[in-house]
Structure formats: structure tokens, C-alpha cells
């Protein structure tokens, strides 16, 4: 039979893993008698854990919510996952950054040395953006491998799987600089040694190779700000910091009603029911569609490409509502 302290930790871990535990099943998992389980439950209650008993054919125990937060027990994977979540929370802009940083410090202090080292190598930059579709999962081992290479400044070799219907994986050799979350996905920002250019790789398409390569001296990231760099790359501006297509319109809406839905545009009030809107997009049709989504009249100020895109969309919408010509019945 394991020592009492080890058995209590095992019991606590089991109670945290699922909601209800039949007493007989707990006894089997711990290899003790039901009476020993009852005594151990009483010891945990004395330590502040709100464990309640439930009756029935499979009567057992449940770790319930209490008035105060008792000490928690995490396995290695849970501890790493918690550290990742807390690091992301420190950059969400949700007003919890300071609390998340303090929580991360608290968790780190009580970790064993092997986990503390893994957490210290974890450096994540969170770029705020709402995910619009389900995102593929990335294994924690991949995240930790990428983060460790960033922290150690070691050349990373990996197989990169391109988009669907493209040729198979390609071997890459990069200097990893930043691990980033954007739109609910993980990305590695790195200098591609073979292509001699900055690249952004989706982590779910990366299969790391071991061992890693030699150490490198970090290069200067264009613009110096990883969040701005990644955002501009996804806007299609190749690091210039702006959208490739940008236009100006006059909207028949109050500025206050428009500004609630604009993140990186400029809204200028022109009257109680009119405003000037300067907005960007990845394409001119995309920009025209975004402006039309305000469900209000508008006047295109410029440029000419935006006027052409609006006219093109107008024709498309008109054609979509036109009934197709009917074919006369055949002559009998």
C-alpha cells in the first residue's frame, strides 16, 4: 500500500479528473479498501477540499465547488497547457493581463524543475483576432519544440505540409524568431535560410526534425514589432503595415454607428447622419463588399479602383436577381 501522502495525492488527482467517482471504483484504482477511501476523503476535507458524498447503487464521491479555492493538482500536460493559456492571456487586451502574469508566476514557483525549465522556454506572442472557423489542433509537443528552438536561438529543421491539393511536405531550414497566435491558430515567424526571406508557417503543418541545428544571432524583424509584422503579412502588405487596397466613401450613417464595427479604419463625423469612412481590405471587391455590408447609401470618394469594384458588384447582384429566360415548350 502506498504511503498516506502519496495516496492522498492520487485520490485528489482522480477526483479532479471526472465529476463522480463510485467508492468501489476509487478503491480499485487506489488498491485499497473502501474504508481507507472514506478515511482519505475525510483527510482531504480537513485540508479544505469540498468533497461531497452521493448515495445510490454506486454511491461515491464528488469534488464540489467551495467558498474558497483549495490547492490544485496538475499533471505535466495540464501544467504546460495552463502556462500556455496564461501567457496568451497576458496579451489579450481583455483587462486581465496583470492577473494572468501573477498567476503564471505563482504556477511556476510550485512546479518541479523539469517543468519550470520547459515553461521558461515558452515565449508566445498573441495577436488579437477573432477566429472565424474551427482551427486545426497542434500537439503540445510541437508547440514546446518550436518554443524551445526560439528560446535557444537554434536553427530549426522541419517538414512543412503545404495547403490542400498541393505537393507533399517540403523540408525547411529556418532561424525561428517568434511563436505567435493569430485568429486562434499558431504560427512560427522565422527567417528561411534557403529562401533568404522572412516566412510565417502554420504550426499545425510543421513536423519538427531532431536534432536542431547550430545557434544563430537573431536578425532584425522588419518594423521591429512581431504583432504588426504578422498582421501586415495577413493583410497582404508584405510588412508595410497597411492593407494593399484602401478607399474612401461617404456613408449615410452616424459616425457612432459605424465606428463600433471598424477596427483599423478611420471614421470622421460629417453630420448627424453622415460620416466619412477610410477603410482597407485585401482586394477591391472585398473592400466594396465590406462597405456594402453597412446597409446604407454611400458615395465613393476614391480611388477609381474602388469605384470600378462597386460597379462590378452592382452588376453581379443585379444579374443574380434576374430571372433566367424561359425556354418555350417544344412544338408538338
C-alpha positions in Angstrom: 0.0 0.0 0.0 1.4 3.4 -0.9 2.1 5.9 1.9 -0.7 8.1 3.0 0.6 11.3 1.5 1.1 9.7 -1.9 -2.3 8.1 -1.8 -4.0 11.4 -1.0 -2.4 13.0 -4.0 -3.5 10.1 -6.2 -7.0 10.3 -4.8 -7.1 14.1 -5.4 -5.9 13.6 -8.9 -8.7 11.1 -9.6 -11.4 13.3 -8.1 -10.2 16.2 -10.4 -10.3 14.0 -13.5 -14.1 13.4 -13.5 -17.2 14.6 -11.8 -18.5 11.5 -10.0 -16.5 8.5 -8.7 -18.2 5.4 -7.2 -16.4 4.5 -4.0 -15.7 0.9 -5.1 -14.1 2.2 -8.3 -11.9 4.6 -6.3 -10.9 1.7 -4.0 -9.9 -0.4 -7.0 -7.9 2.3 -8.7 -6.0 3.1 -5.4 -5.7 -0.6 -4.5 -7.1 0.0 -1.0 -10.3 -0.9 0.9 -13.5 1.3 0.7 -12.9 2.1 4.4 -9.5 3.5 3.6 -11.0 5.6 0.8 -13.5 7.1 3.4 -10.7 8.0 5.7 -8.7 9.6 3.0 -11.7 11.6 1.9 -12.1 12.9 5.4 -8.4 13.9 5.4 -8.8 15.9 2.2 -11.9 17.6 3.7 -9.8 18.7 6.6 -7.3 20.2 4.2 -10.1 22.3 2.6 -11.2 20.2 -0.3 -15.0 20.3 -0.7 -15.7 16.6 -1.3 -19.4 15.5 -1.1 -20.7 12.0 -0.9 -23.7 10.9 -3.0 -25.9 7.9 -2.4 -27.3 5.3 -4.7 -26.4 1.8 -6.0 -23.0 3.2 -7.0 -22.6 5.7 -4.1 -19.4 7.6 -4.2 -17.7 11.0 -4.1 -17.5 14.2 -6.0 -15.1 17.2 -5.8 -17.5 20.1 -5.5 -17.2 23.8 -5.7 -16.4 25.5 -2.4 -16.3 29.0 -0.9 -12.5 29.2 -1.3 -10.1 27.8 -3.9 -8.2 24.9 -2.4 -4.8 23.8 -3.6 -5.0 22.2 -7.0 -3.0 19.3 -8.5 -1.9 19.3 -12.1 -0.2 16.6 -14.2 2.7 17.6 -16.5 0.5 18.2 -19.6 -2.1 20.2 -17.6 0.7 22.4 -16.2 2.1 23.1 -19.6 -1.3 23.9 -21.0 -2.1 26.2 -18.1 1.2 28.1 -18.7 0.5 28.5 -22.4 -3.0 29.8 -21.7 -1.7 32.3 -19.1 1.0 33.6 -21.5 -1.7 34.2 -24.1 -3.9 35.9 -21.6 -1.2 38.4 -20.8 -1.6 39.9 -24.3 -5.3 39.6 -24.9 -6.2 43.2 -24.1 -9.1 41.9 -22.0 -8.1 43.7 -18.8 -6.7 40.5 -17.1 -3.1 40.9 -18.2 -1.7 41.7 -14.7 -3.7 38.9 -13.0 -2.6 36.4 -15.7 1.1 37.4 -15.2 0.8 37.0 -11.4 -1.0 33.6 -11.9 1.8 32.4 -14.2 4.4 33.4 -11.6 2.5 31.5 -8.9 2.2 28.4 -11.0 5.9 28.5 -12.0 7.1 28.7 -8.4 5.5 25.4 -7.4 6.5 23.5 -10.5 9.2 20.9 -10.4 12.5 21.9 -12.0 11.9 19.8 -15.2 8.6 21.6 -15.9 9.9 25.0 -14.8 12.6 24.8 -17.5 10.0 23.9 -20.1 7.8 26.9 -19.1 10.8 29.2 -19.1 11.5 28.4 -22.8 7.9 29.1 -23.7 7.6 32.5 -25.4 4.3 33.3 -27.1 3.1 36.4 -28.8 -0.7 36.7 -29.0 -2.1 38.8 -31.9 -5.7 39.6 -31.2 -8.2 38.5 -33.8 -11.4 36.6 -33.7 -11.4 33.1 -35.2 -14.0 32.7 -37.9 -13.8 29.0 -38.4 -12.7 25.9 -36.5 -8.9 25.7 -36.2 -6.8 22.5 -36.6 -5.2 21.2 -33.4 -1.5 21.5 -32.7 0.2 19.0 -30.4 1.7 20.4 -27.3 5.0 18.7 -28.1 5.2 20.6 -31.4 4.5 23.9 -29.5 7.1 23.2 -26.9 9.7 22.1 -29.6 9.2 25.3 -31.6 9.2 27.5 -28.4 12.4 25.8 -27.2 14.1 26.5 -30.5 13.1 30.1 -30.4 14.3 30.5 -26.8 17.7 28.7 -27.6 18.2 30.6 -30.9 18.9 27.3 -32.7 18.4 26.6 -36.4 15.2 24.5 -36.7 14.7 21.8 -39.4 11.2 20.6 -40.1 8.9 19.2 -42.7 6.2 21.7 -43.8 2.9 20.4 -45.3 1.5 23.0 -47.7 -2.1 23.8 -48.4 -4.6 21.1 -49.5 -4.1 19.7 -53.0 -0.5 20.9 -53.2 2.6 18.7 -53.5 3.8 16.8 -50.4 5.8 18.1 -47.5 8.9 20.2 -48.1 12.0 20.3 -46.0 12.6 23.7 -44.4 15.6 25.1 -42.5 14.9 28.3 -40.6 16.0 30.6 -37.9 13.0 30.6 -35.6 12.3 34.1 -34.1 8.7 34.2 -32.7 5.9 31.8 -31.8 2.6 33.6 -32.4 -1.2 33.0 -32.1 -3.4 34.8 -34.6 -7.0 34.1 -35.2 -6.9 31.0 -33.0 -4.1 29.5 -34.9 -0.4 29.0 -34.1 2.3 30.4 -36.4 6.1 30.4 -36.4 7.8 33.6 -37.7 11.2 32.6 -39.0 14.0 33.6 -41.4 14.0 30.9 -44.1 17.7 30.2 -44.7 17.2 28.6 -48.2 14.8 31.3 -49.5 16.6 34.1 -47.7 13.4 35.8 -46.6 11.0 36.1 -43.7 8.3 33.4 -43.6 5.2 32.7 -41.5 4.5 29.0 -41.0 1.3 27.5 -39.6 2.3 25.3 -36.7 -0.2 22.6 -37.5 1.6 22.0 -40.8 5.0 21.7 -39.1 6.7 18.3 -38.3 9.9 19.2 -36.4 13.1 17.2 -37.1 15.7 16.4 -34.5 18.3 17.4 -33.6 18.2 21.2 -34.0 21.0 23.0 -35.8 23.6 25.5 -34.6 22.9 28.6 -32.7 22.3 31.9 -34.6 22.4 35.6 -34.0 18.8 37.0 -34.2 18.1 39.2 -37.2 16.1 42.4 -37.1 12.4 41.7 -37.8 11.0 44.2 -40.3 9.4 47.0 -38.4 10.6 45.6 -35.1 7.1 44.6 -33.9 6.1 41.0 -34.3 2.3 41.7 -33.9 2.4 44.4 -36.6 4.5 42.2 -38.8 2.2 39.2 -38.7 -0.9 41.4 -39.1 0.5 43.1 -42.2 1.5 39.8 -43.7 -2.1 38.5 -43.4 -3.3 41.8 -44.9 -1.2 41.1 -47.9 1.1 44.2 -47.5 4.4 42.2 -47.1 5.3 44.1 -43.9 4.4 47.6 -45.0 1.8 47.8 -42.2 -1.3 48.6 -44.3 -3.9 47.0 -46.5 -3.0 46.6 -50.2 -6.4 48.2 -51.1 -7.6 51.3 -49.3 -10.5 53.6 -50.2 -12.7 56.4 -49.0 -16.5 56.7 -49.0 -19.2 58.9 -47.5 -21.8 56.8 -45.6 -25.3 57.8 -44.8 -24.9 56.7 -41.2 -23.9 58.4 -37.9 -20.2 58.1 -37.1 -21.0 56.4 -33.8 -22.9 53.6 -35.6 -20.1 52.9 -38.0 -17.1 53.2 -35.6 -18.5 50.3 -33.4 -17.7 47.9 -36.4 -14.4 49.3 -37.5 -11.1 48.1 -36.1 -8.4 49.6 -38.3 -10.3 52.2 -40.4 -10.8 55.9 -39.9 -14.3 57.3 -39.2 -15.0 61.1 -39.4 -18.3 62.6 -38.5 -19.8 64.9 -41.2 -23.2 65.4 -39.6 -25.9 63.7 -37.5 -26.5 61.1 -40.2 -23.3 61.2 -42.4 -19.7 60.2 -41.9 -16.5 59.7 -43.9 -15.0 56.2 -43.8 -11.5 55.3 -44.9 -11.1 51.5 -44.9 -8.7 48.9 -46.2 -9.1 45.3 -47.4 -7.1 42.6 -49.2 -8.9 43.2 -52.5 -11.0 45.9 -54.2 -14.1 43.7 -54.4 -13.6 42.7 -50.8 -13.5 46.4 -49.8 -16.6 47.1 -51.8 -18.4 44.2 -50.2 -17.4 45.4 -46.7 -18.7 48.9 -47.4 -22.0 47.5 -48.7 -22.5 45.5 -45.5 -23.4 48.7 -43.6 -26.8 48.5 -45.3 -26.9 52.3 -46.0 -26.4 54.6 -49.0 -22.9 55.7 -49.7 -20.8 57.8 -52.2 -17.4 56.6 -53.3 -14.8 59.3 -53.0 -12.0 57.2 -54.4 -9.9 55.8 -55.8 -11.0 54.7 -59.2 -10.3 51.0 -58.4 -12.9 51.1 -55.6 -15.5 52.8 -58.0 -14.9 50.0 -60.5 -15.3 47.3 -57.9 -18.6 48.8 -56.6 -19.9 48.9 -60.2 -18.8 45.3 -60.8 -20.5 44.1 -57.6 -23.7 46.1 -58.6 -23.8 44.2 -61.9 -23.3 40.9 -60.3 -26.0 41.5 -57.7 -28.4 42.7 -60.5 -27.7 39.6 -62.6 -28.3 37.4 -59.6 -31.8 38.7 -59.2 -32.7 38.5 -62.8 -34.9 35.5 -63.7 -33.3 33.3 -66.4 -35.0 33.4 -69.8 -37.7 30.7 -70.1 -37.4 28.1 -72.8 -40.5 27.9 -74.9 -42.2 24.5 -75.0 -41.4 22.4 -78.0 -43.8 22.4 -80.9 -45.9 19.3 -80.9 
